[in-house]
Amino acid sequence: MVEKEVTLNSGHKMPVVGLGTWQSSPGEIGQVIKTALDIGYRHFDCAQVYGNEAEIGEALEEYFKASSTVKRENVFITSKIWNTFHSFEKCSEAVEETLKRFRTSYLDLVLIHWPHGFQEGGELFPKVGDEIQYSDVDYLETWKALEKKVDEGKIRSIGLSNFNKDQIQRIIDEGKIRPAVLQIEVNLYFHQIVLRDFCEANRVAITAYSPLGSPGRPEWMKKGVDTPAQIVLRWDIQKGLAVIPKSTNETRLRENLEIFDFELQEDDMAQLNQFDCNLRLINIADRDGHHKYFPWPKKEVRSGS
Ligand SMILES: NC(=O)c1ccc[n+]([C@@H]2O[C@H](COP(=O)([O-])OP(=O)(O)OC[C@H]3O[C@@H](n4cnc5c(N)ncnc54)[C@H](OP(=O)(O)O)[C@@H]3O)[C@@H](O)[C@H]2O)c1
């Protein structure tokens, strides 16, 4: 049996299925959030860099006011600290701004979006010509700012996104609070078994992003796969992962949440396990791979199917 919530090492509970909000347009996302709440979503995966948090915050506030049953405490809100906010001061400011966008006194989970930083103080993607401008702020400094916000009661759980094993270990060794969640890409072609085993051994819960493989991407289409989304999502949650599929379509929103009333048998799971070929879809190594904190090698070996 798969539980609908996972208890994080912080003691707080996180719904296993959440709604992804990347590439959900401003002007559209507010209504999507209300529809998702009607359908039963209670976990929203957001980020400063997605540019739609203010509209999500407004929609949530309106919904809580109108509803007699769904209130702030029934909803799990995740946000992420963007690369241009890695210094202690900037990260602290970013959390305060995020609280304002969500019109709330606390966030359920805040992740460091990437381990490597960009130049602070200006654009989200600071550039000279075509070249991104970086910073070398240590992600441990960002972590300490988040820990302080936990102490202040403004964040309940903190975690990481796109960090590698050594970087997570360093946070565990040198930080005060253990990361509650690691958010990474996991889908049918990219299983991340080593990192997942490491997290399991260290009591760090995993959330799978792009769980449907961001359909429409050329790499995915080339593979010609047509596995129903519910099967893929069920495969994830049976492996103990949380999932955050994105949809702005009511039918697909429903479909993606209705994965608790059936079970994949061992041989189904074994078949799906065979698809792994180390095909990473969200890969910015060509752009950022030279940064000393970039989390994975510039060139990765493809394998399998
Ligand atoms: N931490 C990070 O660095 C990071 C990186 C990437 C993503 N994320 C998070 O993970 C979330 C999900 O990842 P993603 O948006 O890349 O991709 P995804 O959830 O794997 O796929 C989303 C795409 O699948 C379509 N879709 C949704 N449900 C479907 C269904 N039942 N059947 C067929 N197609 C379906 C959606 O279209 P419709 O909207 O038209 O349904 C959309 O085009 C993001 O929104 C974001 O919150 C985090």
Ligand as a Chemical Component Dictionary entry (heavy atoms), coordinates in Angstrom:
data_LIG
# 
_chem_comp.id                   LIG 
_chem_comp.type                 NON-POLYMER 
_chem_comp.pdbx_formal_charge   0 
_chem_comp.three_letter_code    LIG 
# 
loop_
_chem_comp_atom.comp_id 
_chem_comp_atom.atom_id 
_chem_comp_atom.alt_atom_id 
_chem_comp_atom.type_symbol 
_chem_comp_atom.charge 
_chem_comp_atom.model_Cartn_x 
_chem_comp_atom.model_Cartn_y 
_chem_comp_atom.model_Cartn_z 
_chem_comp_atom.pdbx_ordinal 
LIG N1  N1  N 0  13.876 21.565 -9.301  1  
LIG C1  C1  C 0  14.034 21.741 -10.592 2  
LIG O1  O1  O 0  15.098 22.149 -11.097 3  
LIG C2  C2  C 0  12.886 21.423 -11.504 4  
LIG C3  C3  C 0  13.107 21.239 -12.881 5  
LIG C4  C4  C 0  12.036 20.906 -13.690 6  
LIG C5  C5  C 0  10.769 20.766 -13.139 7  
LIG N2  N2  N 1  10.562 20.982 -11.805 8  
LIG C6  C6  C 0  9.206  20.865 -11.198 9  
LIG O2  O2  O 0  8.613  19.655 -11.649 10 
LIG C7  C7  C 0  7.356  19.942 -12.262 11 
LIG C8  C8  C 0  7.031  18.915 -13.328 12 
LIG O3  O3  O 0  8.041  18.847 -14.310 13 
LIG P1  P1  P 0  7.818  19.345 -15.822 14 
LIG O4  O4  O 0  6.838  20.440 -15.820 15 
LIG O5  O5  O -1 9.174  19.555 -16.395 16 
LIG O6  O6  O 0  7.282  18.080 -16.599 17 
LIG P2  P2  P 0  6.219  16.913 -16.393 18 
LIG O7  O7  O 0  5.372  17.139 -15.214 19 
LIG O8  O8  O 0  6.974  15.650 -16.496 20 
LIG O9  O9  O 0  5.368  17.083 -17.711 21 
LIG C9  C9  C 0  4.507  18.183 -17.897 22 
LIG C10 C10 C 0  3.921  18.069 -19.302 23 
LIG O10 O10 O 0  3.147  16.884 -19.397 24 
LIG C11 C11 C 0  1.809  17.192 -19.823 25 
LIG N3  N3  N 0  0.924  16.301 -19.045 26 
LIG C12 C12 C 0  0.566  16.444 -17.750 27 
LIG N4  N4  N 0  -0.226 15.442 -17.359 28 
LIG C13 C13 C 0  -0.386 14.630 -18.439 29 
LIG C14 C14 C 0  -1.110 13.424 -18.653 30 
LIG N5  N5  N 0  -1.822 12.865 -17.679 31 
LIG N6  N6  N 0  -1.038 12.860 -19.897 32 
LIG C15 C15 C 0  -0.324 13.442 -20.882 33 
LIG N7  N7  N 0  0.380  14.590 -20.744 34 
LIG C16 C16 C 0  0.354  15.175 -19.523 35 
LIG C17 C17 C 0  1.625  18.657 -19.501 36 
LIG O11 O11 O 0  0.754  19.280 -20.408 37 
LIG P3  P3  P 0  -0.645 19.963 -19.901 38 
LIG O12 O12 O 0  -0.280 21.059 -18.943 39 
LIG O13 O13 O 0  -1.233 20.464 -21.192 40 
LIG O14 O14 O 0  -1.441 18.861 -19.286 41 
LIG C18 C18 C 0  3.042  19.225 -19.687 42 
LIG O15 O15 O 0  3.299  19.509 -21.043 43 
LIG C19 C19 C 0  7.552  21.370 -12.797 44 
LIG O16 O16 O 0  6.335  21.981 -13.145 45 
LIG C20 C20 C 0  8.271  22.002 -11.630 46 
LIG O17 O17 O 0  7.347  22.326 -10.607 47 
LIG C21 C21 C 0  11.606 21.284 -10.986 48 
# 
loop_
_chem_comp_bond.comp_id 
_chem_comp_bond.atom_id_1 
_chem_comp_bond.atom_id_2 
_chem_comp_bond.value_order 
_chem_comp_bond.pdbx_ordinal 
LIG N1  C1  SING 1  
LIG C1  O1  DOUB 2  
LIG C1  C2  SING 3  
LIG C2  C3  SING 4  
LIG C2  C21 DOUB 5  
LIG C3  C4  DOUB 6  
LIG C4  C5  SING 7  
LIG C5  N2  DOUB 8  
LIG N2  C6  SING 9  
LIG N2  C21 SING 10 
LIG C6  O2  SING 11 
LIG C6  C20 SING 12 
LIG O2  C7  SING 13 
LIG C7  C8  SING 14 
LIG C7  C19 SING 15 
LIG C8  O3  SING 16 
LIG O3  P1  SING 17 
LIG P1  O4  DOUB 18 
LIG P1  O5  SING 19 
LIG P1  O6  SING 20 
LIG O6  P2  SING 21 
LIG P2  O7  DOUB 22 
LIG P2  O8  SING 23 
LIG P2  O9  SING 24 
LIG O9  C9  SING 25 
LIG C9  C10 SING 26 
LIG C10 O10 SING 27 
LIG C10 C18 SING 28 
LIG O10 C11 SING 29 
LIG C11 N3  SING 30 
LIG C11 C17 SING 31 
LIG N3  C12 SING 32 
LIG N3  C16 SING 33 
LIG C12 N4  DOUB 34 
LIG N4  C13 SING 35 
LIG C13 C14 SING 36 
LIG C13 C16 DOUB 37 
LIG C14 N5  SING 38 
LIG C14 N6  DOUB 39 
LIG N6  C15 SING 40 
LIG C15 N7  DOUB 41 
LIG N7  C16 SING 42 
LIG C17 O11 SING 43 
LIG C17 C18 SING 44 
LIG O11 P3  SING 45 
LIG P3  O12 DOUB 46 
LIG P3  O13 SING 47 
LIG P3  O14 SING 48 
LIG C18 O15 SING 49 
LIG C19 O16 SING 50 
LIG C19 C20 SING 51 
LIG C20 O17 SING 52 
# 
